[in-house]
Amino acid sequence: MACPAQYNPADHFINLLSVEPGRVNACKQLIHSICDAFEESNLGKAVMKEVTANQRLQNHQNDFLSFREENDSPYKTTWGTQFQWVIWRSWLETIREQRLIQIRFLQVIRTFTWRGVTRSEGPRGEPGFGWYGDSGREKIDDCVLV
């Protein structure tokens, strides 16, 4: 039953294990003998051992899933605990990256100062710097936000 030279092994095994019309009983008998020989081989026993281990693992996972359905929560902790740890991690990053936080703070101050100056009104109720018309305000806002 070895695969002939210069022949695709997948095609060989498909042809070997397929049932041909007109030879149904003979093909089924050949298939059963091949399967029995594989089960008795060392490789077949190793495969069966792994299948059994996987079935036990699957049963254990099914037990876990049924436990989870009883509790109705896929999380191990409450949202309050998760929120507490997110805040804690944020605080640690703030402590570690002080320069980055200073730069971000200055960017916020610069942005709000820019918006305050450009939105301020000049004398006689005219917009500051004369940049705003009816449609100019949206253009400046878009530029600042980008």
mmCIF file of the C-alpha atoms, coordinates in Angstrom:
data_MODEL
# 
_entry.id   MODEL 
# 
loop_
_atom_site.group_PDB 
_atom_site.id 
_atom_site.type_symbol 
_atom_site.label_atom_id 
_atom_site.label_alt_id 
_atom_site.label_comp_id 
_atom_site.label_asym_id 
_atom_site.label_entity_id 
_atom_site.label_seq_id 
_atom_site.pdbx_PDB_ins_code 
_atom_site.Cartn_x 
_atom_site.Cartn_y 
_atom_site.Cartn_z 
_atom_site.occupancy 
_atom_site.B_iso_or_equiv 
_atom_site.pdbx_formal_charge 
_atom_site.auth_seq_id 
_atom_site.auth_comp_id 
_atom_site.auth_asym_id 
_atom_site.auth_atom_id 
_atom_site.pdbx_PDB_model_num 
ATOM 1   C CA . MET A 1 1   ? 0.000   0.000  0.000  1.00 0.00 ? 1   MET A CA 1 
ATOM 2   C CA . ALA A 1 2   ? 2.991   2.281  -0.363 1.00 0.00 ? 2   ALA A CA 1 
ATOM 3   C CA . CYS A 1 3   ? 2.577   5.382  -2.481 1.00 0.00 ? 3   CYS A CA 1 
ATOM 4   C CA . PRO A 1 4   ? 4.061   4.855  -5.959 1.00 0.00 ? 4   PRO A CA 1 
ATOM 5   C CA . ALA A 1 5   ? 7.000   7.046  -6.970 1.00 0.00 ? 5   ALA A CA 1 
ATOM 6   C CA . GLN A 1 6   ? 6.085   10.258 -8.838 1.00 0.00 ? 6   GLN A CA 1 
ATOM 7   C CA . TYR A 1 7   ? 2.525   10.083 -7.518 1.00 0.00 ? 7   TYR A CA 1 
ATOM 8   C CA . ASN A 1 8   ? 0.717   12.581 -5.296 1.00 0.00 ? 8   ASN A CA 1 
ATOM 9   C CA . PRO A 1 9   ? 0.327   10.977 -1.841 1.00 0.00 ? 9   PRO A CA 1 
ATOM 10  C CA . ALA A 1 10  ? -3.008  12.714 -1.229 1.00 0.00 ? 10  ALA A CA 1 
ATOM 11  C CA . ASP A 1 11  ? -4.436  11.313 -4.471 1.00 0.00 ? 11  ASP A CA 1 
ATOM 12  C CA . HIS A 1 12  ? -3.071  7.862  -3.618 1.00 0.00 ? 12  HIS A CA 1 
ATOM 13  C CA . PHE A 1 13  ? -4.776  7.770  -0.219 1.00 0.00 ? 13  PHE A CA 1 
ATOM 14  C CA . ILE A 1 14  ? -8.039  9.184  -1.579 1.00 0.00 ? 14  ILE A CA 1 
ATOM 15  C CA . ASN A 1 15  ? -8.103  6.472  -4.261 1.00 0.00 ? 15  ASN A CA 1 
ATOM 16  C CA . LEU A 1 16  ? -7.155  3.826  -1.720 1.00 0.00 ? 16  LEU A CA 1 
ATOM 17  C CA . LEU A 1 17  ? -9.866  4.794  0.784  1.00 0.00 ? 17  LEU A CA 1 
ATOM 18  C CA . SER A 1 18  ? -12.671 5.599  -1.654 1.00 0.00 ? 18  SER A CA 1 
ATOM 19  C CA . VAL A 1 19  ? -15.530 3.301  -2.537 1.00 0.00 ? 19  VAL A CA 1 
ATOM 20  C CA . GLU A 1 20  ? -15.734 2.448  -6.246 1.00 0.00 ? 20  GLU A CA 1 
ATOM 21  C CA . PRO A 1 21  ? -19.107 1.706  -7.838 1.00 0.00 ? 21  PRO A CA 1 
ATOM 22  C CA . GLY A 1 22  ? -19.531 -1.997 -8.514 1.00 0.00 ? 22  GLY A CA 1 
ATOM 23  C CA . ARG A 1 23  ? -16.930 -2.952 -5.861 1.00 0.00 ? 23  ARG A CA 1 
ATOM 24  C CA . VAL A 1 24  ? -18.689 -1.639 -2.752 1.00 0.00 ? 24  VAL A CA 1 
ATOM 25  C CA . ASN A 1 25  ? -18.228 -4.693 -0.515 1.00 0.00 ? 25  ASN A CA 1 
ATOM 26  C CA . ALA A 1 26  ? -14.595 -5.247 -1.478 1.00 0.00 ? 26  ALA A CA 1 
ATOM 27  C CA . CYS A 1 27  ? -13.759 -1.559 -0.990 1.00 0.00 ? 27  CYS A CA 1 
ATOM 28  C CA . LYS A 1 28  ? -15.462 -1.432 2.413  1.00 0.00 ? 28  LYS A CA 1 
ATOM 29  C CA . GLN A 1 29  ? -13.584 -4.544 3.506  1.00 0.00 ? 29  GLN A CA 1 
ATOM 30  C CA . LEU A 1 30  ? -10.278 -2.987 2.364  1.00 0.00 ? 30  LEU A CA 1 
ATOM 31  C CA . ILE A 1 31  ? -11.096 0.258  4.193  1.00 0.00 ? 31  ILE A CA 1 
ATOM 32  C CA . HIS A 1 32  ? -11.908 -1.614 7.429  1.00 0.00 ? 32  HIS A CA 1 
ATOM 33  C CA . SER A 1 33  ? -8.692  -3.632 7.217  1.00 0.00 ? 33  SER A CA 1 
ATOM 34  C CA . ILE A 1 34  ? -6.637  -0.429 6.679  1.00 0.00 ? 34  ILE A CA 1 
ATOM 35  C CA . CYS A 1 35  ? -8.348  1.276  9.639  1.00 0.00 ? 35  CYS A CA 1 
ATOM 36  C CA . ASP A 1 36  ? -7.839  -1.764 11.880 1.00 0.00 ? 36  ASP A CA 1 
ATOM 37  C CA . ALA A 1 37  ? -4.153  -1.972 10.921 1.00 0.00 ? 37  ALA A CA 1 
ATOM 38  C CA . PHE A 1 38  ? -3.729  1.731  11.711 1.00 0.00 ? 38  PHE A CA 1 
ATOM 39  C CA . GLU A 1 39  ? -5.420  1.377  15.116 1.00 0.00 ? 39  GLU A CA 1 
ATOM 40  C CA . GLU A 1 40  ? -3.032  -1.427 16.047 1.00 0.00 ? 40  GLU A CA 1 
ATOM 41  C CA . SER A 1 41  ? 0.102   0.443  14.918 1.00 0.00 ? 41  SER A CA 1 
ATOM 42  C CA . ASN A 1 42  ? 2.214   2.589  17.264 1.00 0.00 ? 42  ASN A CA 1 
ATOM 43  C CA . LEU A 1 43  ? 1.191   5.757  15.414 1.00 0.00 ? 43  LEU A CA 1 
ATOM 44  C CA . GLY A 1 44  ? -2.494  4.823  15.691 1.00 0.00 ? 44  GLY A CA 1 
ATOM 45  C CA . LYS A 1 45  ? -2.141  4.231  19.438 1.00 0.00 ? 45  LYS A CA 1 
ATOM 46  C CA . ALA A 1 46  ? -0.411  7.603  19.853 1.00 0.00 ? 46  ALA A CA 1 
ATOM 47  C CA . VAL A 1 47  ? -3.179  9.342  17.902 1.00 0.00 ? 47  VAL A CA 1 
ATOM 48  C CA . MET A 1 48  ? -5.843  7.597  19.995 1.00 0.00 ? 48  MET A CA 1 
ATOM 49  C CA . LYS A 1 49  ? -4.053  8.698  23.181 1.00 0.00 ? 49  LYS A CA 1 
ATOM 50  C CA . GLU A 1 50  ? -4.079  12.337 22.043 1.00 0.00 ? 50  GLU A CA 1 
ATOM 51  C CA . VAL A 1 51  ? -7.730  12.107 20.989 1.00 0.00 ? 51  VAL A CA 1 
ATOM 52  C CA . THR A 1 52  ? -8.665  10.789 24.433 1.00 0.00 ? 52  THR A CA 1 
ATOM 53  C CA . ALA A 1 53  ? -6.712  13.607 26.116 1.00 0.00 ? 53  ALA A CA 1 
ATOM 54  C CA . ASN A 1 54  ? -8.430  16.183 23.902 1.00 0.00 ? 54  ASN A CA 1 
ATOM 55  C CA . GLN A 1 55  ? -11.834 14.712 24.739 1.00 0.00 ? 55  GLN A CA 1 
ATOM 56  C CA . ARG A 1 56  ? -11.087 15.064 28.452 1.00 0.00 ? 56  ARG A CA 1 
ATOM 57  C CA . LEU A 1 57  ? -10.018 18.654 27.859 1.00 0.00 ? 57  LEU A CA 1 
ATOM 58  C CA . GLN A 1 58  ? -13.189 19.300 25.865 1.00 0.00 ? 58  GLN A CA 1 
ATOM 59  C CA . ASN A 1 59  ? -15.288 17.844 28.686 1.00 0.00 ? 59  ASN A CA 1 
ATOM 60  C CA . HIS A 1 60  ? -13.470 20.102 31.160 1.00 0.00 ? 60  HIS A CA 1 
ATOM 61  C CA . GLN A 1 61  ? -14.142 23.131 28.929 1.00 0.00 ? 61  GLN A CA 1 
ATOM 62  C CA . ASN A 1 62  ? -17.797 22.170 28.688 1.00 0.00 ? 62  ASN A CA 1 
ATOM 63  C CA . ASP A 1 63  ? -17.941 22.045 32.502 1.00 0.00 ? 63  ASP A CA 1 
ATOM 64  C CA . PHE A 1 64  ? -16.375 25.527 32.627 1.00 0.00 ? 64  PHE A CA 1 
ATOM 65  C CA . LEU A 1 65  ? -18.846 26.874 30.065 1.00 0.00 ? 65  LEU A CA 1 
ATOM 66  C CA . SER A 1 66  ? -21.797 25.468 31.986 1.00 0.00 ? 66  SER A CA 1 
ATOM 67  C CA . PHE A 1 67  ? -20.393 27.084 35.153 1.00 0.00 ? 67  PHE A CA 1 
ATOM 68  C CA . ARG A 1 68  ? -20.094 30.390 33.291 1.00 0.00 ? 68  ARG A CA 1 
ATOM 69  C CA . GLU A 1 69  ? -23.696 30.181 32.118 1.00 0.00 ? 69  GLU A CA 1 
ATOM 70  C CA . GLU A 1 70  ? -24.827 29.795 35.711 1.00 0.00 ? 70  GLU A CA 1 
ATOM 71  C CA . ASN A 1 71  ? -22.960 32.961 36.770 1.00 0.00 ? 71  ASN A CA 1 
ATOM 72  C CA . ASP A 1 72  ? -23.968 34.999 33.674 1.00 0.00 ? 72  ASP A CA 1 
ATOM 73  C CA . SER A 1 73  ? -20.641 36.854 33.669 1.00 0.00 ? 73  SER A CA 1 
ATOM 74  C CA . PRO A 1 74  ? -17.660 36.026 31.461 1.00 0.00 ? 74  PRO A CA 1 
ATOM 75  C CA . TYR A 1 75  ? -15.378 38.210 33.619 1.00 0.00 ? 75  TYR A CA 1 
ATOM 76  C CA . LYS A 1 76  ? -13.436 37.109 36.673 1.00 0.00 ? 76  LYS A CA 1 
ATOM 77  C CA . THR A 1 77  ? -13.793 40.472 38.422 1.00 0.00 ? 77  THR A CA 1 
ATOM 78  C CA . THR A 1 78  ? -16.397 43.188 38.692 1.00 0.00 ? 78  THR A CA 1 
ATOM 79  C CA . TRP A 1 79  ? -16.375 46.324 36.555 1.00 0.00 ? 79  TRP A CA 1 
ATOM 80  C CA . GLY A 1 80  ? -15.413 48.380 39.613 1.00 0.00 ? 80  GLY A CA 1 
ATOM 81  C CA . THR A 1 81  ? -12.232 46.364 40.118 1.00 0.00 ? 81  THR A CA 1 
ATOM 82  C CA . GLN A 1 82  ? -11.386 46.608 36.425 1.00 0.00 ? 82  GLN A CA 1 
ATOM 83  C CA . PHE A 1 83  ? -11.942 50.379 36.510 1.00 0.00 ? 83  PHE A CA 1 
ATOM 84  C CA . GLN A 1 84  ? -9.725  50.682 39.592 1.00 0.00 ? 84  GLN A CA 1 
ATOM 85  C CA . TRP A 1 85  ? -6.850  48.885 37.826 1.00 0.00 ? 85  TRP A CA 1 
ATOM 86  C CA . VAL A 1 86  ? -7.259  50.996 34.671 1.00 0.00 ? 86  VAL A CA 1 
ATOM 87  C CA . ILE A 1 87  ? -6.997  54.158 36.775 1.00 0.00 ? 87  ILE A CA 1 
ATOM 88  C CA . TRP A 1 88  ? -3.971  52.721 38.603 1.00 0.00 ? 88  TRP A CA 1 
ATOM 89  C CA . ARG A 1 89  ? -2.189  51.908 35.306 1.00 0.00 ? 89  ARG A CA 1 
ATOM 90  C CA . SER A 1 90  ? -2.977  55.390 34.023 1.00 0.00 ? 90  SER A CA 1 
ATOM 91  C CA . TRP A 1 91  ? -1.504  56.909 37.179 1.00 0.00 ? 91  TRP A CA 1 
ATOM 92  C CA . LEU A 1 92  ? 1.674   54.821 36.845 1.00 0.00 ? 92  LEU A CA 1 
ATOM 93  C CA . GLU A 1 93  ? 2.083   55.952 33.244 1.00 0.00 ? 93  GLU A CA 1 
ATOM 94  C CA . THR A 1 94  ? 1.614   59.545 34.340 1.00 0.00 ? 94  THR A CA 1 
ATOM 95  C CA . ILE A 1 95  ? 4.372   59.131 36.909 1.00 0.00 ? 95  ILE A CA 1 
ATOM 96  C CA . ARG A 1 96  ? 6.746   57.428 34.450 1.00 0.00 ? 96  ARG A CA 1 
ATOM 97  C CA . GLU A 1 97  ? 6.165   59.769 31.506 1.00 0.00 ? 97  GLU A CA 1 
ATOM 98  C CA . GLN A 1 98  ? 6.147   63.182 33.168 1.00 0.00 ? 98  GLN A CA 1 
ATOM 99  C CA . ARG A 1 99  ? 7.670   64.969 30.187 1.00 0.00 ? 99  ARG A CA 1 
ATOM 100 C CA . LEU A 1 100 ? 5.019   63.575 27.866 1.00 0.00 ? 100 LEU A CA 1 
ATOM 101 C CA . ILE A 1 101 ? 2.270   64.737 30.218 1.00 0.00 ? 101 ILE A CA 1 
ATOM 102 C CA . GLN A 1 102 ? 3.811   68.231 30.335 1.00 0.00 ? 102 GLN A CA 1 
ATOM 103 C CA . ILE A 1 103 ? 3.892   68.382 26.531 1.00 0.00 ? 103 ILE A CA 1 
ATOM 104 C CA . ARG A 1 104 ? 0.276   67.283 26.287 1.00 0.00 ? 104 ARG A CA 1 
ATOM 105 C CA . PHE A 1 105 ? -0.739  69.866 28.875 1.00 0.00 ? 105 PHE A CA 1 
ATOM 106 C CA . LEU A 1 106 ? 1.046   72.623 26.943 1.00 0.00 ? 106 LEU A CA 1 
ATOM 107 C CA . GLN A 1 107 ? -0.650  71.489 23.723 1.00 0.00 ? 107 GLN A CA 1 
ATOM 108 C CA . VAL A 1 108 ? -4.043  71.785 25.392 1.00 0.00 ? 108 VAL A CA 1 
ATOM 109 C CA . ILE A 1 109 ? -3.215  75.261 26.753 1.00 0.00 ? 109 ILE A CA 1 
ATOM 110 C CA . ARG A 1 110 ? -1.951  76.369 23.310 1.00 0.00 ? 110 ARG A CA 1 
ATOM 111 C CA . THR A 1 111 ? -5.052  75.038 21.558 1.00 0.00 ? 111 THR A CA 1 
ATOM 112 C CA . PHE A 1 112 ? -7.481  76.738 23.954 1.00 0.00 ? 112 PHE A CA 1 
ATOM 113 C CA . THR A 1 113 ? -5.501  79.982 23.863 1.00 0.00 ? 113 THR A CA 1 
ATOM 114 C CA . TRP A 1 114 ? -5.566  79.945 20.057 1.00 0.00 ? 114 TRP A CA 1 
ATOM 115 C CA . ARG A 1 115 ? -9.286  79.309 20.007 1.00 0.00 ? 115 ARG A CA 1 
ATOM 116 C CA . GLY A 1 116 ? -9.885  82.004 22.590 1.00 0.00 ? 116 GLY A CA 1 
ATOM 117 C CA . VAL A 1 117 ? -7.901  84.589 20.636 1.00 0.00 ? 117 VAL A CA 1 
ATOM 118 C CA . THR A 1 118 ? -9.457  83.752 17.305 1.00 0.00 ? 118 THR A CA 1 
ATOM 119 C CA . ARG A 1 119 ? -12.982 83.755 18.758 1.00 0.00 ? 119 ARG A CA 1 
ATOM 120 C CA . SER A 1 120 ? -12.610 87.004 20.658 1.00 0.00 ? 120 SER A CA 1 
ATOM 121 C CA . GLU A 1 121 ? -14.434 90.035 19.376 1.00 0.00 ? 121 GLU A CA 1 
ATOM 122 C CA . GLY A 1 122 ? -12.626 93.188 18.367 1.00 0.00 ? 122 GLY A CA 1 
ATOM 123 C CA . PRO A 1 123 ? -13.911 96.744 18.673 1.00 0.00 ? 123 PRO A CA 1 
ATOM 124 C CA . ARG A 1 124 ? -17.543 97.410 17.686 1.00 0.00 ? 124 ARG A CA 1 
ATOM 125 C CA . GLY A 1 125 ? -18.414 93.668 17.892 1.00 0.00 ? 125 GLY A CA 1 
ATOM 126 C CA . GLU A 1 126 ? -16.165 92.679 15.015 1.00 0.00 ? 126 GLU A CA 1 
ATOM 127 C CA . PRO A 1 127 ? -14.479 89.308 15.259 1.00 0.00 ? 127 PRO A CA 1 
ATOM 128 C CA . GLY A 1 128 ? -10.837 89.290 16.391 1.00 0.00 ? 128 GLY A CA 1 
ATOM 129 C CA . PHE A 1 129 ? -8.203  89.510 13.637 1.00 0.00 ? 129 PHE A CA 1 
ATOM 130 C CA . GLY A 1 130 ? -10.971 89.927 11.080 1.00 0.00 ? 130 GLY A CA 1 
ATOM 131 C CA . TRP A 1 131 ? -10.709 86.253 10.132 1.00 0.00 ? 131 TRP A CA 1 
ATOM 132 C CA . TYR A 1 132 ? -14.320 85.361 10.624 1.00 0.00 ? 132 TYR A CA 1 
ATOM 133 C CA . GLY A 1 133 ? -17.093 85.840 8.208  1.00 0.00 ? 133 GLY A CA 1 
ATOM 134 C CA . ASP A 1 134 ? -20.240 83.818 8.134  1.00 0.00 ? 134 ASP A CA 1 
ATOM 135 C CA . SER A 1 135 ? -18.448 80.790 6.680  1.00 0.00 ? 135 SER A CA 1 
ATOM 136 C CA . GLY A 1 136 ? -14.922 81.614 7.862  1.00 0.00 ? 136 GLY A CA 1 
ATOM 137 C CA . ARG A 1 137 ? -15.564 80.532 11.419 1.00 0.00 ? 137 ARG A CA 1 
ATOM 138 C CA . GLU A 1 138 ? -16.042 76.905 10.379 1.00 0.00 ? 138 GLU A CA 1 
ATOM 139 C CA . LYS A 1 139 ? -12.866 76.975 8.294  1.00 0.00 ? 139 LYS A CA 1 
ATOM 140 C CA . ILE A 1 140 ? -10.764 78.277 11.185 1.00 0.00 ? 140 ILE A CA 1 
ATOM 141 C CA . ASP A 1 141 ? -12.313 75.755 13.592 1.00 0.00 ? 141 ASP A CA 1 
ATOM 142 C CA . ASP A 1 142 ? -11.501 72.919 11.211 1.00 0.00 ? 142 ASP A CA 1 
ATOM 143 C CA . CYS A 1 143 ? -7.900  74.116 10.884 1.00 0.00 ? 143 CYS A CA 1 
ATOM 144 C CA . VAL A 1 144 ? -7.458  74.377 14.656 1.00 0.00 ? 144 VAL A CA 1 
ATOM 145 C CA . LEU A 1 145 ? -8.933  70.951 15.309 1.00 0.00 ? 145 LEU A CA 1 
ATOM 146 C CA . VAL A 1 146 ? -6.744  69.305 12.693 1.00 0.00 ? 146 VAL A CA 1 
# 
